Amino acid sequence: MSPDWRAVVDRVRTHRPEVGAFLSHAVPIRCDHEQITLGWERDSLFADPASGKEERQLLLQAAYEHFGVRPSIHFKRDHERAGTDTIAVVESRERDAALKAALDEARQHPVVIDAMRILGARVKDVSLP
C-alpha cells in the first residue's frame, strides 16, 4: 500500500469522511506527484460516489496539499487488482490483528492466569468493550 495514497485519502477524510471511505475501496494503481490512477471493481458501489465532479476536486485538492502539485486523476473500472490491496482491506487486517492482540493480552493477564490456576478453570470466552 502506497503511503502517499493513504496520506491523500486521510486528507480527504478530514474534509469529507464519506468520500474518504469510498476512496478507501479503490486500488491505487499509481499515486505520485504526476498522476493518481485508481482501479475499481466493475460493479463497485463506491466508484460512482467517489468520482463525481465535486469528489474529484476534493481528491485533487488533497493531492495538492500532499504533493505540492496537482496530479492528473484517472479512474479505471474492472481493474484486475480491484478489491485487493485497498486501504479498506489493509485497515480491516489491522483491526483484526489489534483485536487478536488485545484478546491474547487479556488471556495472559496475571489475574486471569491466577484465577485459572486457583480455580482450575479455563478461559472460555473473552469480550472486549
Backbone torsions as a table, in degrees:
resi	resn	phi	psi	omega
1	MET	NA	130.7	-179.0
2	SER	-71.4	124.6	176.1
3	PRO	-63.5	-29.8	177.2
4	ASP	-64.5	-43.6	-179.5
5	TRP	-62.2	-44.9	178.6
6	ARG	-60.9	-40.7	-179.8
7	ALA	-64.3	-41.2	178.8
8	VAL	-65.0	-46.8	-179.8
9	VAL	-63.6	-38.7	177.1
10	ASP	-60.7	-37.6	177.4
11	ARG	-66.3	-41.1	177.1
12	VAL	-61.5	-43.4	-178.3
13	ARG	-59.2	-31.7	-179.9
14	THR	-67.6	-28.2	-179.4
15	HIS	-94.1	-43.7	-177.7
16	ARG	-143.2	90.3	-176.3
17	PRO	-54.8	-36.8	-178.8
18	GLU	-66.8	-35.7	177.7
19	VAL	-69.6	-40.2	174.9
20	GLY	-59.5	-40.0	178.0
21	ALA	-64.2	-41.9	177.8
22	PHE	-62.3	-46.5	-178.3
23	LEU	-65.4	-26.2	-179.4
24	SER	-68.0	-9.9	177.7
25	HIS	-96.7	2.5	177.6
26	ALA	-92.2	149.9	174.3
27	VAL	-91.6	122.2	177.4
28	PRO	-77.3	102.3	178.6
29	ILE	-73.1	-41.9	175.8
30	ARG	-147.7	136.4	177.4
31	CYS	-148.1	99.9	176.8
32	ASP	-150.1	-173.5	-175.7
33	HIS	-67.6	-15.6	179.6
34	GLU	-95.5	-36.6	-171.1
35	GLN	-154.5	140.9	168.8
36	ILE	-119.1	118.0	177.3
37	THR	-121.5	124.5	-176.7
38	LEU	-115.7	137.2	177.2
39	GLY	-103.2	141.3	-179.4
40	TRP	-128.8	153.1	170.4
41	GLU	-67.7	154.1	-176.4
42	ARG	-54.5	-47.9	-175.9
43	ASP	-103.9	30.1	-177.5
44	SER	-60.1	131.9	175.3
45	LEU	-75.9	-13.6	-173.4
46	PHE	-97.7	-18.9	-173.9
47	ALA	-64.2	-49.7	-177.4
48	ASP	-64.5	-47.3	179.2
49	PRO	-64.7	-21.8	-178.8
50	ALA	-92.3	-9.7	-172.7
51	SER	-117.6	15.8	174.9
52	GLY	-70.0	170.8	-176.9
53	LYS	-58.9	-48.2	-178.7
54	GLU	-64.9	-39.2	-179.6
55	GLU	-69.0	-37.6	175.8
56	ARG	-62.8	-41.3	178.9
57	GLN	-63.1	-40.6	178.4
58	LEU	-64.8	-43.5	177.2
59	LEU	-62.5	-42.9	178.8
60	LEU	-62.7	-41.6	178.5
61	GLN	-65.4	-42.8	178.8
62	ALA	-63.4	-40.2	178.0
63	ALA	-64.8	-40.3	177.8
64	TYR	-62.4	-43.3	178.6
65	GLU	-62.4	-34.7	-178.7
66	HIS	-80.5	-48.4	-173.7
67	PHE	-93.3	-22.1	-176.1
68	GLY	85.4	0.3	175.5
69	VAL	-139.7	165.2	179.1
70	ARG	-101.8	107.1	178.3
71	PRO	-77.7	162.4	171.9
72	SER	-75.1	151.3	-177.5
73	ILE	-123.0	130.8	-178.9
74	HIS	-133.8	144.2	175.5
75	PHE	-120.2	136.5	177.8
76	LYS	-123.4	123.6	176.2
77	ARG	-87.0	153.9	175.7
78	ASP	58.5	42.1	178.8
79	HIS	-78.4	143.3	-174.7
80	GLU	-62.9	-27.0	179.2
81	ARG	-96.2	2.4	-176.8
82	ALA	-57.4	139.3	179.3
83	GLY	90.4	-8.5	178.5
84	THR	-120.5	157.5	176.1
85	ASP	52.9	37.5	175.5
86	THR	-97.1	163.1	176.1
87	ILE	-60.1	-39.4	-179.6
88	ALA	-60.7	-42.2	179.3
89	VAL	-66.9	-45.4	-179.8
90	VAL	-62.7	-45.0	-179.8
91	GLU	-65.5	-35.2	176.3
92	SER	-63.6	-44.3	176.7
93	ARG	-61.4	-41.6	179.6
94	GLU	-63.7	-42.4	178.3
95	ARG	-64.3	-42.9	178.5
96	ASP	-61.1	-43.3	-179.9
97	ALA	-65.6	-40.1	179.1
98	ALA	-65.8	-40.4	177.7
99	LEU	-64.5	-44.5	178.9
100	LYS	-60.8	-43.4	179.2
101	ALA	-63.4	-41.6	179.9
102	ALA	-65.9	-40.6	178.2
103	LEU	-66.0	-42.4	177.4
104	ASP	-62.4	-40.7	178.3
105	GLU	-63.6	-41.3	179.0
106	ALA	-64.0	-40.8	179.8
107	ARG	-65.8	-28.7	-178.0
108	GLN	-95.5	5.3	-179.4
109	HIS	-63.6	139.0	-178.1
110	PRO	-55.3	-37.1	179.5
111	VAL	-65.6	-41.1	178.9
112	VAL	-65.9	-43.3	179.6
113	ILE	-63.5	-42.3	177.4
114	ASP	-63.0	-43.6	179.7
115	ALA	-61.8	-41.3	178.7
116	MET	-63.1	-42.7	-178.1
117	ARG	-68.8	-46.9	-176.0
118	ILE	-69.7	-43.9	-175.1
119	LEU	-92.4	-7.9	-176.6
120	GLY	67.5	29.7	-176.1
121	ALA	-94.1	175.1	172.7
122	ARG	-137.1	156.3	179.7
123	VAL	-80.6	118.8	179.5
124	LYS	-93.0	-43.2	-176.1
125	ASP	-152.8	144.6	175.5
126	VAL	-126.7	128.9	177.3
127	SER	-120.6	140.7	177.8
128	LEU	-110.7	149.1	-180.0
129	PRO	-68.0	NA	NA
